[in-house]
């Protein structure tokens, strides 16, 4: 039986606190992960390589709808979280309902926060929170031509 990786915010806050007390480096990244693709997998693998454990925040269905539009998400939050949790690189998963991970990062205080290369890491909403407690921001280059939006576009074009 695989170990549990999906936790509530409260449970995860306690886990991360204990892990950090043991001197381990916590890496955090987040996203919608609506249709998992190679760009997501590579980002998660690269993120995990930066520390001792990787925590992934998955946007809730409501959050995805606000960020991506009324036809999204394609896959519901429980299933998206389960798929992310099944990946070897991922240690813990938590679903969050806000449009940005600012509150979650404030609670968890990860040592490192990773964003995909489509963001200017100095202008993301969570940058000031991370810097306030001495955390580090990293950005990884996106895998060109691999995005959920692009996958959906290709599917739509093939059905016309």
C-alpha positions in Angstrom: 0.0 0.0 0.0 1.5 3.4 -1.0 2.1 5.9 1.8 -0.3 8.8 2.2 0.9 12.0 0.6 -2.3 14.1 0.4 -3.0 16.1 3.6 -5.1 19.0 4.9 -3.4 22.4 5.4 -3.4 21.9 9.2 -1.9 18.4 9.0 0.7 19.5 6.5 1.7 22.5 8.6 2.5 20.2 11.5 4.4 17.7 9.2 6.5 20.5 7.7 7.3 22.0 11.1 8.6 18.6 12.3 10.6 18.0 9.2 12.2 21.5 9.3 13.1 20.9 13.0 15.0 17.8 11.8 17.1 20.1 9.6 15.6 19.1 6.3 15.2 21.5 3.4 11.5 22.0 2.3 10.8 22.8 -1.3 7.3 24.1 -2.4 5.7 24.5 -5.8 2.2 24.9 -6.9 -0.1 24.9 -9.9 -3.4 23.8 -11.4 -2.0 20.6 -12.9 -5.2 20.3 -14.9 -4.0 17.9 -17.5 -0.6 16.5 -16.4 2.1 16.7 -19.1 5.8 16.4 -19.4 6.4 20.1 -18.5 4.7 19.5 -15.1 6.7 16.3 -14.5 10.0 18.0 -15.3 9.2 21.0 -13.1 8.4 18.6 -10.2 11.5 16.6 -10.7 13.7 19.7 -10.8 12.0 21.1 -7.8 12.5 18.0 -5.8 16.2 18.0 -6.6 16.6 21.3 -4.7 15.9 19.9 -1.2 15.0 17.0 1.0 11.3 17.0 0.3 8.8 18.5 -2.1 5.4 19.9 -1.1 3.0 20.6 -4.0 0.1 23.0 -3.7 -2.8 22.1 -6.1 -5.3 24.8 -6.9 -8.9 23.9 -6.0 -11.6 23.6 -8.7 -12.9 27.1 -7.8 -9.5 28.6 -8.0 -8.8 27.0 -11.4 -12.1 28.3 -12.7 -11.3 31.8 -11.6 -7.8 31.7 -13.1 -8.4 29.7 -16.3 -12.0 30.3 -17.2 -15.5 28.8 -16.9 -14.6 25.6 -18.8 -11.8 24.6 -16.5 -10.7 22.5 -14.8 -11.0 19.5 -17.0 -10.0 17.2 -14.2 -11.4 17.7 -10.6 -9.2 18.7 -7.7 -9.4 15.3 -5.9 -8.2 13.5 -9.0 -5.5 16.1 -9.8 -4.2 15.9 -6.3 -4.2 12.1 -6.5 -2.2 12.1 -9.8 0.4 14.5 -8.4 0.7 12.5 -5.2 1.4 9.4 -7.3 4.6 10.9 -8.7 7.8 9.7 -7.2 9.3 13.3 -6.9 6.4 14.5 -4.8 6.4 14.0 -1.0 3.3 15.9 0.0 0.2 17.4 -1.7 -2.2 19.9 -0.4 -5.2 21.5 -2.2 -5.7 25.3 -1.6 -8.6 27.5 -2.6 -7.0 30.9 -3.0 -5.9 32.2 -6.4 -2.3 32.5 -5.2 -0.4 30.4 -2.7 0.5 33.4 -0.5 -1.5 32.2 2.5 -0.3 28.6 2.2 3.3 29.7 1.9 2.9 32.0 4.9 1.7 28.9 6.9 4.3 26.4 5.6 7.4 28.8 5.2 9.2 26.5 2.8 12.9 27.1 2.4 12.6 27.2 -1.4 9.6 28.1 -3.6 9.8 27.1 -7.3 7.8 28.6 -10.2 7.7 27.7 -13.8 9.6 30.0 -16.2 6.4 31.8 -17.4 6.5 33.9 -14.2 8.8 36.8 -13.3 9.8 35.5 -9.9 10.3 39.1 -8.5 6.8 40.2 -9.4 4.8 37.2 -8.2 2.4 37.9 -5.3 4.2 35.4 -3.0 7.7 36.9 -3.5 7.5 39.4 -0.6 6.3 36.7 1.8 9.1 34.3 0.8 11.7 37.0 1.2 10.2 38.1 4.5 11.3 34.9 6.3 14.5 34.3 4.3 13.2 31.8 1.8 14.6 31.5 -1.7 12.7 31.8 -5.1 13.7 29.6 -8.1 12.4 29.6 -11.6 12.7 26.8 -14.1 12.5 27.2 -17.8 9.2 25.9 -19.3 9.2 23.0 -21.7 8.2 24.7 -25.0 5.0 23.6 -26.6 3.8 21.7 -23.5 0.9 23.3 -21.6 -2.6 22.3 -20.7 -4.0 25.1 -22.8 -2.0 23.9 -25.8 -3.2 20.3 -25.3 -6.8 21.5 -25.1 -6.3 23.6 -28.2 -5.0 20.6 -30.1 -7.9 18.5 -29.0 -10.4 21.2 -30.1 -8.7 21.6 -33.5 -8.8 17.8 -34.1 -12.5 17.6 -33.5 -13.4 20.3 -36.0 
